[in-house]
Amino acid sequence: MSITYNYEYSRKLRVCFIGAGQHAFRNIFPTFAFAPVELTAVCDLDPERAGNCARLFGALRTYTSHLEMLAKEKPDLVFIVTSYDAQGLPVYPALAMDCLRAGAHAWIEKPPAGTSAEIREMMRVSAETGRHVAVGLKKMFFPANLKAKGLSERPSFGRINCITARYPQQLPPHEERADNHKMVYFLDHMVHPHSVLLLLGGPLESLFVTRSASGAATVSLRFKSGAIGNLILSHGQSGSSFFERTEIIGEGENVVVDNNIRVTLYRSGRQTAGYGRSGDYFSLYEDESGPLHWEPEFSLGQLHNKGLFLLGYAPEVIHYTTRLLEGKGPEYGTLEDALEMLLIYEAYRKPDGHVHFIGK
């Protein structure tokens, strides 16, 4: 994929930004160097923070009221990177709907809401106004995950039978799950493994949770496609360990993604030597059926080895902004995807040891 730099686009979207915290400063504003956007204004309750981002990233004006900014700037698109309210709920739904009603599209960070009802309301307002909302489900844009998805769709791979994933997340005990404040960390992070599972396997039909005393958990999954899966919430793993591992198993082939950057395809093949007769492992399989392996290089100043690209931030912003210029909404990170995340989250809030059907 060849990347176009910001100054090379002949058409750009007028963009405003709500939120000027460290995450926005570090991970979202810098992506604009590769997207068709013209940043006109930054809004933050802290005028100093808004000013810092405006000066560094080229915005012309700053505001402390998003409603004033929407009225004066009339943007095509608003990026929103904020946090939680006093009740422990994400503030994105109200801000996004303000933008939609003002005639702007919206891009919101995860988690997009605290309830599925809020997602449904955003969907209603989006349809009513004809404006789109994209959600920052960055794992759906990781190059490694998209490569794995493409490999699993090869005819030789066959249908997906099962998916296994690992993510270092702690699940609070059931008696704490009605408390939004005690669920903030879980809500903030559970969208990561589940957005990958959605990308690779499609929507879930049900899940079954078994939790350890420390908060680690195994989650048995059944996809609507008929595939099954298992998610390990590996709370307690070493801080020096790789974070994640994902494997997709088809019909004679499988794909493994390690640490979000290393992709290995184990191709279908037959052994060329009989059992107990092979003197070296290279001759076990024909060369054309041996495993294929991809990982980035870190010697040259390439875009593909930068965190902005490896971690999906630049790809998700480029994807949404270029599709808006084409008159289209997002393909990934949609409100439908967000609804799936919140329905899964609501299933996790129920007692363990029972099969919970998603959305029921």
C-alpha positions in Angstrom: 0.0 0.0 0.0 1.5 3.3 -1.1 0.8 6.2 1.3 -0.1 9.7 0.1 1.2 12.6 2.2 -1.1 15.3 3.4 0.3 18.0 1.1 -0.2 15.8 -1.9 -4.0 15.5 -1.7 -5.9 17.8 -4.1 -9.1 17.7 -1.9 -9.2 17.9 1.9 -11.8 17.8 4.7 -12.2 20.7 7.1 -11.4 19.1 10.4 -11.9 20.1 14.1 -10.7 18.3 17.1 -12.3 17.9 20.6 -9.8 16.8 23.2 -6.1 17.7 23.5 -4.8 15.2 26.0 -1.7 13.0 25.8 -3.3 10.2 23.8 -4.6 12.6 21.2 -1.2 14.5 21.1 0.8 11.3 20.8 -1.2 9.1 18.6 -4.0 10.8 16.7 -2.9 14.3 15.7 0.3 13.0 14.1 -1.7 10.8 11.7 -2.9 13.9 9.9 0.4 14.1 8.1 -0.9 11.2 6.0 -4.6 12.0 5.7 -6.6 14.4 3.5 -7.4 16.9 6.3 -7.1 20.5 7.1 -7.1 21.1 10.8 -8.8 24.4 11.5 -9.5 24.3 15.3 -8.9 22.5 18.6 -11.2 22.4 21.5 -10.4 21.5 25.1 -11.7 22.5 28.5 -8.1 23.4 29.3 -7.1 26.3 27.0 -3.4 25.7 27.5 -3.7 22.2 26.2 -5.7 23.2 23.2 -3.1 25.9 22.4 -0.3 23.4 22.7 -1.9 21.1 20.1 -3.0 23.9 17.9 0.6 25.4 17.7 2.3 22.1 17.0 -0.2 20.6 14.5 -1.2 23.8 12.7 -4.7 24.6 13.8 -5.7 28.2 13.3 -8.0 28.6 16.4 -8.8 27.2 19.8 -12.0 26.9 21.8 -13.1 25.7 25.2 -16.7 25.1 24.0 -17.3 22.5 21.3 -20.7 24.0 20.5 -19.1 27.4 19.8 -16.5 25.7 17.7 -19.1 23.8 15.7 -21.1 26.9 15.1 -18.2 29.0 14.0 -16.0 26.5 12.1 -18.7 24.4 10.4 -16.3 21.5 9.9 -16.8 18.5 7.6 -15.4 16.1 10.3 -14.7 16.3 14.0 -12.3 14.0 15.8 -13.2 13.4 19.4 -10.7 12.0 21.9 -11.9 12.5 25.5 -12.6 10.4 28.5 -15.2 9.4 31.1 -17.8 11.4 33.0 -18.4 11.5 36.8 -20.6 8.3 36.5 -17.8 6.3 34.9 -19.3 6.4 31.4 -17.6 7.5 28.1 -18.7 11.0 27.0 -18.6 10.2 23.3 -22.2 9.7 22.5 -23.4 13.2 23.4 -20.4 14.9 21.8 -20.8 12.8 18.6 -24.5 13.5 18.3 -23.8 17.3 18.7 -21.4 17.0 15.8 -23.9 15.1 13.6 -26.7 17.6 14.3 -24.3 20.4 13.4 -23.8 18.8 10.0 -20.4 17.2 10.6 -19.2 13.6 10.5 -17.5 12.3 13.6 -14.6 10.0 14.6 -14.6 8.9 18.2 -12.1 6.9 20.2 -12.9 3.7 22.0 -14.8 2.8 24.1 -17.6 4.5 22.1 -20.2 4.2 24.9 -21.2 2.6 28.1 -24.4 0.9 26.9 -25.7 -0.6 23.7 -28.7 1.8 24.0 -26.3 4.7 23.5 -24.9 3.1 20.3 -28.4 2.6 19.0 -29.2 6.3 19.6 -26.1 7.3 17.7 -27.1 5.1 14.9 -30.5 6.7 14.8 -29.1 10.2 14.7 -26.6 9.2 12.1 -29.3 7.9 9.9 -31.5 11.0 10.6 -28.7 13.5 9.7 -27.0 11.6 6.9 -23.7 11.9 8.7 -21.3 9.1 9.5 -19.6 8.0 12.8 -16.4 6.0 12.8 -15.0 4.4 16.0 -11.3 4.0 16.8 -11.2 0.2 16.9 -7.5 0.3 15.9 -6.9 -3.5 16.1 -9.1 -3.8 13.0 -6.5 -1.8 11.2 -3.3 -3.4 12.4 -1.5 -4.5 9.2 -0.7 -7.9 10.8 -4.4 -8.5 11.6 -5.5 -7.4 8.1 -2.8 -9.7 6.6 -4.1 -12.6 8.7 -7.6 -11.9 7.6 -6.6 -11.9 3.9 -4.7 -15.2 4.3 -7.7 -16.8 6.0 -9.8 -15.9 3.0 -7.7 -17.8 0.5 -9.5 -20.7 -1.2 -6.8 -23.1 0.1 -7.5 -22.0 3.7 -11.1 -23.3 3.6 -13.7 -22.1 6.1 -12.6 -21.0 9.6 -13.1 -23.7 12.1 -11.7 -22.0 15.2 -9.9 -18.9 16.5 -7.8 -18.6 19.6 -6.6 -15.3 21.1 -4.8 -14.1 24.2 -4.9 -10.6 25.8 -3.7 -9.5 29.3 -6.9 -8.3 30.7 -8.4 -8.6 34.2 -12.1 -9.3 34.6 -13.5 -7.8 37.9 -15.5 -10.2 40.1 -19.2 -10.4 39.3 -20.2 -8.4 42.4 -18.3 -5.4 41.1 -19.6 -5.4 37.5 -22.6 -3.3 38.2 -20.3 -0.4 39.3 -19.3 1.6 36.2 -16.2 3.0 37.9 -14.9 -0.5 38.7 -15.5 -1.6 35.1 -13.8 1.4 33.4 -10.5 -0.5 32.8 -12.3 -3.5 31.4 -14.5 -1.5 29.1 -11.6 0.5 27.9 -9.6 -2.5 26.9 -12.0 -5.4 26.1 -12.7 -3.9 22.7 -9.2 -4.7 21.6 -9.3 -8.5 21.5 -13.0 -8.5 20.6 -12.5 -6.2 17.7 -9.8 -8.5 16.3 -12.2 -11.5 16.8 -14.9 -9.6 15.0 -12.6 -8.7 12.1 -11.4 -12.3 11.7 -14.5 -14.4 12.7 -17.5 -12.1 12.3 -20.2 -11.5 14.9 -20.5 -13.7 18.0 -23.5 -15.8 18.8 -22.6 -16.5 22.5 -19.9 -16.6 25.1 -19.2 -18.6 28.3 -16.9 -17.1 30.9 -14.8 -19.0 33.6 -12.9 -16.6 35.9 -10.0 -17.3 38.2 -9.8 -15.8 41.7 -7.2 -13.3 40.5 -9.2 -12.0 37.6 -7.8 -14.0 34.7 -10.4 -15.7 32.6 -11.1 -18.1 29.8 -13.9 -17.2 27.4 -15.4 -19.9 25.2 -16.9 -18.3 22.0 -19.3 -19.4 19.3 -19.5 -17.3 16.2 -22.6 -16.9 14.1 -20.7 -18.4 11.2 -20.5 -21.7 13.1 -16.9 -21.3 14.0 -15.8 -21.6 17.6 -13.1 -19.8 19.6 -11.3 -19.3 22.8 -10.1 -16.0 24.4 -7.6 -16.1 27.2 -7.7 -13.0 29.4 -4.2 -13.6 30.6 -4.1 -11.3 33.7 -0.9 -12.0 35.6 1.5 -12.5 32.7 4.9 -10.9 32.9 5.2 -7.2 31.9 8.1 -8.2 29.7 6.0 -10.7 27.8 4.5 -10.1 24.4 1.0 -8.8 24.8 -1.1 -10.8 22.4 -1.2 -13.9 20.2 -3.9 -14.8 17.7 -4.4 -18.0 15.7 -6.9 -18.8 13.0 -7.4 -22.4 12.0 -9.1 -23.4 8.8 -9.2 -26.7 6.9 -5.6 -27.8 6.6 -4.0 -24.4 7.1 -3.6 -22.0 10.0 -2.3 -18.4 10.5 -0.6 -17.1 13.6 -0.1 -13.5 14.6 2.5 -13.0 17.4 2.9 -9.7 19.3 0.8 -7.9 16.6 3.7 -7.8 14.1 4.8 -11.3 13.2 2.6 -13.3 10.8 3.1 -16.9 9.9 1.0 -18.9 7.5 1.2 -22.7 7.9 0.3 -23.9 4.4 -1.4 -27.2 3.5 1.2 -29.8 2.6 2.1 -33.4 2.8 5.2 -35.0 4.4 7.7 -36.2 1.8 9.5 -38.6 4.1 8.0 -41.5 6.1 7.6 -41.4 9.8 10.9 -42.1 11.5 12.9 -41.8 8.3 13.6 -38.1 7.9 17.1 -37.0 9.0 16.4 -33.3 8.9 13.4 -31.1 9.4 13.8 -29.2 6.1 12.9 -32.2 4.1 9.8 -33.0 6.0 7.7 -30.9 3.6 8.0 -29.7 0.1 9.4 -26.2 -0.2 6.2 -24.9 -1.8 4.1 -26.0 1.2 6.5 -24.9 4.0 5.4 -22.1 6.4 5.5 -18.5 5.2 6.7 -15.8 7.6 6.4 -12.0 7.6 7.7 -9.3 9.9 8.8 -5.7 9.5 12.4 -4.5 9.3 13.6 -1.8 11.6 16.7 -0.6 9.9 15.3 2.0 7.4 13.0 4.9 8.1 10.0 3.2 6.5 6.4 4.1 7.2 5.5 0.5 7.8 7.8 0.1 10.8 6.5 3.2 12.6 4.1 2.8 15.6 1.5 5.1 13.9 1.2 2.4 11.2 1.9 -0.8 13.1 -0.6 0.1 15.8 -3.4 1.0 13.3 -3.7 4.7 14.1 -2.7 6.1 10.7 -4.5 3.4 8.7 -7.8 3.9 10.5 -7.7 7.7 10.0 -6.6 7.4 6.3 -9.4 4.8 5.8 -12.2 7.0 7.2 -11.1 10.3 5.7 -10.5 9.0 2.2 -13.8 7.2 2.2 -15.6 10.3 3.3 -14.2 12.2 0.3 -15.7 9.4 -1.8 -19.1 9.9 -0.2 -18.9 6.7 1.8 -18.9 5.7 5.4 -16.3 3.5 7.1 -15.9 -0.2 6.2 -14.4 -1.1 9.6 -14.9 0.7 12.9 -18.5 1.3 12.2 -21.4 1.9 14.6 -22.5 -1.6 13.9 -19.1 -2.8 15.0 -19.4 -0.6 18.1 -22.8 -2.1 18.9 -21.3 -5.6 18.8 -18.6 -4.5 21.3 -21.2 -3.1 23.7 -23.4 -6.2 23.4 -20.4 -8.3 24.3 -19.5 -6.0 27.2 -23.1 -6.3 28.6 -22.8 -10.1 28.4 -19.6 -9.9 30.5 -21.5 -8.0 33.2 -23.7 -11.0 33.7 -22.8 -14.0 36.0 -20.0 -16.3 35.0 -20.6 -20.0 34.3 -23.6 -19.5 31.9 -23.9 -19.2 28.2 -24.8 -15.7 27.3 -26.2 -15.0 23.9 -25.0 -11.8 22.4 -27.8 -9.2 22.3 -30.4 -11.3 24.0 
